[in-house]
Amino acid sequence: MEKFFTDIAVIGAGASGLVAAIAAVRYGAKKVTLIEKMPRVGKKILSTGNGRCNLSNTTISENDYSGDTQLLSYIAKEADNITEFFSSIGLLCRKDDSGRIYPYSMSATSVLDALRFSVQAGGAEVICDTTVNDILKTNGGFRIVCDDSEIIAKKIIMAAGGCAAPSLGSSGDGYTLCKKLGHSITKLYPALAPIRTQTELVKAVKGLRTPAVVSLISQGRTVCSEAGEVQFTDGALSGICIFNISAKACEYIGSGEISLDTAPDITDSELFSLIKSTSKIRSDLTCDELLTGLYHKRIGQAILKHAGIPLTTLCKDIKDKEISAITSKAKDWRFPIKAVSDWSLAQVTCGGIPADEVTDSFESTKAHGMYLCGEILNIQGKCGGYNLDWAWKSGYTAGKNAAVSLTERK
């Protein structure tokens, strides 16, 4: 079996791993080795932002994350401005009206290329198509066991990602390796994913979208809310606003509901008056046309059906009591939470290694000399560049601290 020696081994060459390698070299590590099980580095980066790579956001705060948010305070000052980092490796960025930051080219390929070029320029070695089967702690560091080789490393940066999107390389391998080294793992859920509900409730509106305020309701209490565009899919609700509450929804499977306010800019009384007025204007038409114009025809018909209104009833025969039922359904359309879609449709992992098992330098408290970053830790952000921002910044911080530790007195 071939044996290699390195100062720092970075396990996982995704977003956090690539930046960790760049930072490690910047802070003096002479030999850095990136180990990636996929044929190429950064495959998941190419899928982000619909291929445009929404790499950060101008309005980042602790409120944009869930899990162990205290981890955000561990970020090194040098990593705080991510656009400056990307400028330093030759990538120009731009922001849109919502504060989302993209590469100026609006191409994720540009982001990955800039990272690859910087890794190459720094002299870090990249080993692809290599699976790490085991990590053994030694007196001088770590022995990393792969299929046909062993890598002896003074320090390790664990950047193996979570379980989301396994086809892109995230299959939970890092959790298994960390468990062997003494770490615990919180319960893992797929996040930033569609929320599955009763198929018959969305079958008639499959393929359609509507703006709404989306609320997660459990036992009469609103757990959280998001505004945006809801997409009705095959047995599920989707869209960015749904994704942003999917992590919380995992905690309420079978006991929670998604409520849609499909007329968020109209009060209940205003909507009642509007529907009543329309019923008079369309008095000789059947109710299947009552909400046409306010909603897509099929969405309007679904609201009427779920409110218990026969579509064949003439509009002029609608009573105030029935209009109240329609109004209530439009403002509070309920969908039981059956599940959150599986890992193949998830963008990130909810859960991971808890904050109390790393120091404020992201060093493991269970295996001294191993640093952790990115999705493997128990923190996750909402859509809009927040998760990639965490990956870059935590990777940079872990890389810096691992390199600096090489020169510390023992």
N, C-alpha and C positions, 0 to 999 in steps of 0.2 A: 504493500500500500504506500502510495506516494505521501510524503510529509512536507508541509510548508510552514514557514515561520513568518509571523507578522506582528506589528505593534498593536494594531486595532483591526478587529474583524467586524464588519458591519453585516448583520444577517438580514437580508431583505433590501433590494435595490429599487424600492418604490419612492414615493415623495419624501418621506422622512429619512430614509436610508441614504439617498443620493445627497441630500443637503448635509446630513451628518458626516459623510465622507469628505465633502468639500470643507466643512468647518474644521474637521480633525486635521486636515493638511494645513489649513491656514494657521492653526494654533500649534504647529510644530511636530505633528506625528510624521515620522520618517517613512513608515511603511503602513499603508492602509489597504485592506482587502475587502472588497464588496462581494458577498456571496448571494446569488440569486437563483432560485429554482426554475424560473421561467427561461425560455430561450433568449429573451431580451430584457433589458431593464425598463422599468417605468411603464409597463403596459397599462396599468390602471389610470395613470395620468392622462393617457390619450383618450380615455372615455369620459373624462370630467367635463362638465359644462357643455354637454352635447358636442364634444369635440373641440370646444373653444377654450376650455380650461379656465373656469372662474376661480382664479388662484387666491383671492383674498377679498376683503371688503373694507371700506373706509370707516364703517361704524361697528367696530368689534368691541364687545363688552362681555362681562361674565354672564349677563342675562341671555346671551346667545348660545349658551352651552348648558348641558346637564351632566350629571355624574359628579365626579370629584373635581369641581371647578377650581379648587385651591391650586391645582396643578398649573393653572395659568400664571400664577404669581412666580413660578419657578423660571419663567422664560428669561433668558439673558438679554440685557439691554441692547446688545449688538444685533440681536435678532428681531427687535421690536418693530422696525420698519421694513417690511418684507419687500416693498418696491425698491428700496435702496439696495437690498441684497441682490435682487434680480438685475438691477442696473449694473451692479458690480460684476456680473457674469455675462453682460452684454445683451440683456433682454429688456426692451422698452415696454412699459405697461400703459394701459389706459383705463379709465373708469366710466361706467355708464351712469345714467340719471339716478339709479337706485343705490349707487355706491359700490356696486360690484366691480372688482378689478380683474382685467383680462390682459393677456399679452396684446401688444399693439397689432400684431398680425391677426388676432382673433383665431389663432390656431394652436391647439394643445401640442402639436408637433414642435413648434418653436420653443415651448417651455422645456420639453424633454431634451431637445437638441442642446439648448443652452446649458442644462444641467450635465448632460453627457460630456460636452466639450470641456466644461470646467473640471469635472472628475478626471478626464484624460490629461488635461494640462497640469493638474496637480500631482500626477504620477500615481494615483491610486490604481490598484489592480482590480479588474472586474472579472469574476468567474461566474458564468451563467450555466444553466442546465445542471445545477448542482444542488441536491437536497441535503440539508443538515439533518442527520438522523439522531444525533445525541450531542450533548455538551457536558463535559466532565471538568469539574473544578480541580485545579492543580495548585501546588505551592506557588508557582510563578505566574499563574494566570488560568488559562482554559485550554482544553483539548477538544476541538470541534471535529466530530466524526461524520464524514460524508460517505457516499457509496464507494468511491475508489481512492479516497485520500483522507488525510488528517491535516487540520490546520491548527498550529500551535499559536495562540494569541495571548498577548499580555492583557489586553482589554477587549471587551465585546460591547457592541452597540446592538441591542435587539430592536430591529425595525421591521419585523416580519408581518405587521398588519394584523387584521382581525379575521372575521369569517365571511364578510360581505363580498359578493361577486367572486366566488371561487374560480370561475373560468379565467379571471384576470390575475390569479395567483394568491388570493387571500383565502386560505382554507383552514385557518386556526392552528397551523403547525407551531407557531410561536408560543401559544398557550401551553401546549404539551411540553415543549422544551423548558419553559419557565417553571412549570409545575415540578419537573424533575429536579430543579434547582431550589425548590422550597417555596415557590410563590403560590398564593391562592388566586382564584379567578372568581369574580362575581358572576352572577347569572348573566348569560349572553342572550341578546335579542337582536333580530334584524331591525335596522332603523333606516330612516329616509326611504321608506318603502310603501307601496299601496296597502290599504287596510281592507281586509276581506270581510264581507257581510253576507246577508242572505241573498242568494243569486236572484230570486224572484223579485226582490225589491229594486234591482238595478237593470234587470233584463231589458225592460222596455226603453231605457234611456242609454243603453250601451253605446259608446262612441261619442256621446255628447258632453258638453262642458257648460258650466254656469258659474258666475261669480257668487261667492257666499262668504259668510262668516261661519267658520267651522269650530264647533265646541265639542270637547270630550266630556260627557256627562256620566256620573256614577252616583247612584243612590240620591238623585236629585241635586247633586253638587256639580258645579262646573269646575273641572280639573284644570283645563287650559283651553285657550282659544287662538285661532289664527284666521286671518282674512286672505282671500285669494281666489283662484279659479279651481273649481273642483272638476275632475274628469271622472265620468262613469265608465268603468271598464267591465270585463267579464267577471262578475261576481265580486267586484271590489270598487272602492273609491280611491282615486289617485289625484295627482297634482301636488305642487310644492307645499301648499297649505296643509294637505293631508300628510305629506312626508314629515313636515315639521312637528306633528303631534304623534307620529307613529311610534316613537320610542316610549312615550308615556302610555300609548294605547296597549303596548305589550303587557303592561301591568293590570289591564282591565279586560282581558279576553274573557268573554262569557259573562262579565258583570258590568260592562260599560256600553255606552252608545255614542255614536257620532250624530250630532245635531247640526243641521244645515239651516242657516237663515239665508234663504235665497233672495231676499229683498232687503239687504242690509242698510240701504240708504233711505228706506221708507219705513215710517212707523206703522204699528199695527192698525191704528185708526185711519191713517192715510191709505194703507193698502185695502182695508175694508171698504172705504169710500170709493176707491178706484175700481175695485171689482164690482161693486154695486152699480156704479155708473156705467161700466162696460156691459153689465147684464141688461141694462135698459137699451143701450145703443144697439146691442145685438139680440134684441128680444126674440126675434123669430128664428134665430140660429140655435142649434143644439149646443150643449155645454162643452163639447169637445173643442169648440173654438173660443170659449170664454176667456182663457188666459193667453191666447195667441197674440203676440205683440209685446206682452210683458215677459214671456218666456219663449224658448223654442217650443214649437207645437207639441212635440213628444214629451218634453219636460212638464209643460203645463197640464197635459193629459194625465201624466203620472201623479202629479200633485192632487188633481181632482179625484183620481181613482183612490189614492191613499187617504183622502179626506172623506171617502164614502159617497161621492157624488156620481150618480150614473151619467155617463157621457151622452146618453140619448135624451136627457132631460132638456127641455127648452130653457134658454137663458131667462126668459120672462117668468118662468115658474120657480126660479131660485128664491128661497126665503132668506131672511137675515140670519137665521140660525145656521143655515148651510154656508152662507158667505163667511160667517165667523169661523166655521170649521175649515174652510179653504184658507182663510187668513192664517189661522193657527198652524196649519200644516206647512204653508209656505215659509213661515217664520221659524218653525221648529220641526223640521223634517228629520225623523229619527231612523238610524240604521244601526242595528246591534253589531258589536265588534265580535266577529267569529275568530279572527286571527290576523296577524300581520304577515304579509307575504314572505315567502321563504328567502333564504340567503342569496339565491340567484338574482333576485330582483332588488335586493337591498343595496344601498350605497355605502353605508357604514355599519359598524358594530356598536350596539349599545351594551356597555359593560366592559369588563377587562380586569387588568391588574390594579388593585386599589392604591390610592395615593399614599396610604400609610406604609406601603412596602417599597417606596423609593424615597431618597433624600431630596433636598431642594436642588440638587445638581442632577437629578434623574438617575442617580446611582441606586442599584438594587440594595436593599437592606438584607436580602437573603443570600446573595452571591456577590460579594465585594469585587468590584472591577467590571461588573456588567451594568451597562446603562440602557435605559428603556425610553422609547419615544414613539410618537404617532398613535395609531389606532389601537395598539395593544394595551394601552393604558385606559383606565375607566373614565373617559371623558368623551363627549360627542357634541357636535354643534348642529345647528339647523342649516338648511340650504342657503346658499348665497356666498360660498367661498370660505365659510368658517372652519370646516374640517380640514381643508387643504392648508389654511393659514396655520392651524394647530400643527399639522404635519411638518411644514417647513420650519416653524419656530422651535418646536420641541426637538426636531432633528438637529438643527443648528446648535441648540443648547447642549444636547447630549454629546455631539461631536466635539464641541469646544471643551467641555468638562472632561471627557475621556482623554483628550490629547494633553490637557494641562496636568492631569493626574499622573501622566507618565514621567513628568519631571519633578513631582513632589517627593520629598524625603520619606523614606519608609520608616 
